[in-house]
Amino acid sequence: MSRALRWGFAREGVTGGKLQGTWRFGSMNVVLIGFSGCGKSSVGRALAGQLGWEFVDTDAEVERIAGRRIHEIFAEEGEATFRMLERSAVESALRGEHRVVAVGGGAVVDPTNRQAIREGNLVVLLDANVDIIQARLERAMGEEPRPMLAKGGAERIASLKAARDPVYRETAHVTIATDDATVEEVTLLVAEAVRRVQAGLEMGATREL
């Protein structure tokens, strides 16, 4: 199956389609961003295994630190407390290097998180359409309740995604559609992006794989 890596040029470290010296090629992390249900955790684990890097899921880190599930934090202390814990988890995850970091769907809305995510890291947006996201989240709801999606179904997903999409796309260097792709296919695409960045290759507007 032929897929395309879509590269963004209006980003820190990317000018005129070439990688610039502000990138730390030997020590960067890969940060996966995007809406819930787009495959960040699954792809992140697979990518980390392929690269031999450490995988960090900031939602899992929040739960570990708080000793509670995310939906319990929302219910007992509210979103503000969760976002504070999330900010700390993102900062901690990005202090390391050679890590694949999957951040929560709303993490990039916070300017502090966004700055940390973009600083010397390769940022990959995993995207999917609303119907696909809804189907994936409904399958996972029993195991992983989503506080921000508890009410409203497709309309709530569409509204949140529309609000976040401009920030996702402004933050990402690479965008990959995961709608009809397997975890293995998406992992290979992200790994190719990592290799190209580490090699310091020019970025074409679209590279077919």
C-alpha positions as CSV (number, residue, x, y, z in Angstrom):
1,M,0.0,0.0,0.0
2,S,1.4,3.4,-1.0
3,R,1.1,6.1,1.6
4,A,2.5,9.6,1.9
5,L,4.4,11.4,4.5
6,R,3.2,15.0,4.6
7,W,5.9,17.4,5.8
8,G,5.3,20.8,7.2
9,F,7.9,23.5,6.6
10,A,6.6,26.5,8.7
11,R,8.2,25.0,11.9
12,E,11.1,25.7,14.1
13,G,14.2,24.0,12.6
14,V,12.7,23.7,9.1
15,T,13.3,26.4,6.5
16,G,12.9,26.2,2.8
17,G,12.4,22.5,2.9
18,K,15.8,21.7,4.6
19,L,16.6,20.6,8.1
20,Q,18.4,23.3,10.0
21,G,21.1,23.2,12.7
22,T,18.6,23.7,15.6
23,W,17.8,20.0,15.5
24,R,19.6,17.7,17.9
25,F,19.9,14.7,15.6
26,G,21.7,12.4,18.0
27,S,19.5,13.2,21.0
28,M,16.0,14.0,19.8
29,N,12.8,12.3,20.8
30,V,9.8,11.4,18.6
31,V,6.6,12.9,20.0
32,L,3.3,11.5,18.7
33,I,0.3,13.9,18.9
34,G,-3.3,13.7,17.7
35,F,-6.8,13.1,18.8
36,S,-7.7,10.1,21.1
37,G,-8.2,7.0,19.0
38,C,-5.7,7.8,16.3
39,G,-3.2,5.2,17.4
40,K,-0.6,7.1,19.4
41,S,-0.1,4.5,22.1
42,S,-0.1,1.5,19.8
43,V,2.2,3.0,17.2
44,G,4.4,4.5,20.0
45,R,5.0,1.1,21.5
46,A,5.7,-0.5,18.2
47,L,8.0,2.3,17.1
48,A,10.0,2.3,20.3
49,G,10.6,-1.4,19.9
50,Q,11.7,-1.0,16.3
51,L,14.1,1.9,17.1
52,G,15.3,0.3,20.4
53,W,14.2,3.5,22.2
54,E,12.2,3.9,25.4
55,F,8.4,4.4,25.1
56,V,6.6,6.9,27.4
57,D,2.8,7.4,27.4
58,T,2.1,10.6,29.3
59,D,-1.5,9.6,30.2
60,A,0.0,6.4,31.8
61,E,2.5,8.5,33.6
62,V,-0.3,10.8,35.0
63,E,-2.1,7.7,36.3
64,R,1.1,6.3,37.8
65,I,1.9,9.5,39.6
66,A,-1.7,10.2,40.8
67,G,-2.4,6.5,41.7
68,R,-5.8,6.9,39.9
69,R,-7.3,6.5,36.5
70,I,-7.7,9.6,34.4
71,H,-11.5,9.5,34.5
72,E,-11.3,9.3,38.3
73,I,-9.1,12.4,38.4
74,F,-11.6,14.3,36.2
75,A,-14.5,13.1,38.4
76,E,-12.9,13.9,41.7
77,E,-10.7,16.9,41.1
78,G,-11.7,18.2,37.6
79,E,-9.9,18.9,34.4
80,A,-7.6,21.6,35.8
81,T,-5.9,19.1,38.1
82,F,-5.5,16.6,35.3
83,R,-3.9,19.3,33.0
84,M,-1.5,20.3,35.8
85,L,-0.4,16.6,36.2
86,E,-0.2,16.2,32.4
87,R,2.0,19.3,32.1
88,S,4.4,17.7,34.6
89,A,4.4,14.4,32.9
90,V,5.1,15.9,29.5
91,E,8.0,17.9,30.9
92,S,9.5,14.9,32.6
93,A,9.1,12.7,29.5
94,L,10.9,15.1,27.2
95,R,13.9,15.6,29.5
96,G,15.3,12.3,28.2
97,E,16.5,11.5,24.8
98,H,15.9,8.6,22.3
99,R,12.3,8.3,23.6
100,V,9.1,7.8,21.7
101,V,6.5,9.9,23.6
102,A,2.8,9.6,23.1
103,V,1.0,12.6,24.6
104,G,-2.7,13.0,25.4
105,G,-5.1,14.4,22.8
106,G,-5.4,17.7,24.5
107,A,-1.8,18.2,25.6
108,V,-0.8,20.4,22.7
109,V,-3.5,22.9,23.5
110,D,-1.4,24.0,26.5
111,P,1.3,26.5,25.2
112,T,3.8,25.3,27.8
113,N,3.4,21.7,26.5
114,R,3.5,22.8,22.9
115,Q,6.9,24.6,23.4
116,A,8.4,21.6,25.2
117,I,7.1,19.2,22.5
118,R,8.6,21.2,19.6
119,E,12.0,21.9,21.2
120,G,14.4,19.7,19.3
121,N,12.0,16.8,18.8
122,L,10.4,15.3,15.7
123,V,6.7,15.8,16.1
124,V,4.4,13.4,14.3
125,L,0.6,14.0,14.0
126,L,-1.5,10.8,13.7
127,D,-4.8,11.7,12.2
128,A,-8.1,10.0,11.4
129,N,-11.6,11.0,10.5
130,V,-14.4,11.4,13.1
131,D,-16.3,8.2,12.2
132,I,-13.1,6.1,12.5
133,I,-12.2,7.8,15.8
134,Q,-15.7,7.2,17.2
135,A,-15.7,3.5,16.3
136,R,-12.2,3.0,17.9
137,L,-13.1,4.8,21.1
138,E,-16.4,3.0,21.5
139,R,-14.6,-0.3,21.2
140,A,-12.2,0.8,23.9
141,M,-14.6,2.5,26.3
142,G,-15.0,-0.5,28.6
143,E,-11.3,-0.6,29.3
144,E,-10.5,3.1,29.0
145,P,-13.2,5.6,29.8
146,R,-12.6,9.0,28.0
147,P,-13.8,11.8,30.3
148,M,-13.8,14.4,27.5
149,L,-15.9,12.2,25.3
150,A,-18.4,10.8,27.8
151,K,-21.3,12.8,26.4
152,G,-22.1,13.8,22.8
153,G,-20.7,11.0,20.7
154,A,-19.7,12.0,17.2
155,E,-20.8,15.6,17.6
156,R,-18.5,16.0,20.7
157,I,-15.6,14.3,18.9
158,A,-16.1,16.5,15.8
159,S,-16.3,19.7,17.9
160,L,-13.2,18.9,19.9
161,K,-11.2,17.8,16.9
162,A,-12.2,20.8,14.9
163,A,-11.0,23.1,17.7
164,R,-7.7,21.2,18.1
165,D,-6.8,20.5,14.5
166,P,-5.2,23.9,13.7
167,V,-2.9,23.5,16.8
168,Y,-2.1,19.9,15.9
169,R,-1.1,20.9,12.4
170,E,0.9,23.9,13.5
171,T,2.8,21.8,16.0
172,A,3.6,18.8,13.8
173,H,6.4,18.3,11.3
174,V,4.9,15.2,9.8
175,T,1.2,14.1,9.4
176,I,0.1,10.5,8.8
177,A,-3.5,9.4,8.2
178,T,-4.2,6.2,10.1
179,D,-7.8,5.7,9.0
180,D,-7.3,2.4,7.1
181,A,-3.7,1.7,8.1
182,T,-2.4,-1.0,10.4
183,V,-0.2,-0.2,13.3
184,E,2.7,-1.8,11.4
185,E,2.1,0.4,8.3
186,V,2.0,3.6,10.4
187,T,5.1,2.5,12.4
188,L,7.1,2.0,9.2
189,L,6.2,5.5,8.0
190,V,7.2,7.1,11.3
191,A,10.4,5.1,11.4
192,E,11.2,6.4,7.8
193,A,10.6,10.0,9.0
194,V,13.0,9.4,11.9
195,R,15.7,8.0,9.6
196,R,15.3,10.9,7.2
197,V,15.6,13.5,10.0
198,Q,18.6,11.8,11.5
199,A,20.3,11.6,8.1
200,G,19.7,15.3,7.6
201,L,17.9,14.8,4.3
202,E,15.9,17.4,2.4
203,M,12.2,17.2,3.0
204,G,10.2,17.0,-0.2
205,A,6.6,18.3,-0.1
206,T,5.4,14.7,-0.4
207,R,7.4,11.5,-0.2
208,E,5.5,8.4,-1.5
209,L,6.4,5.2,0.4
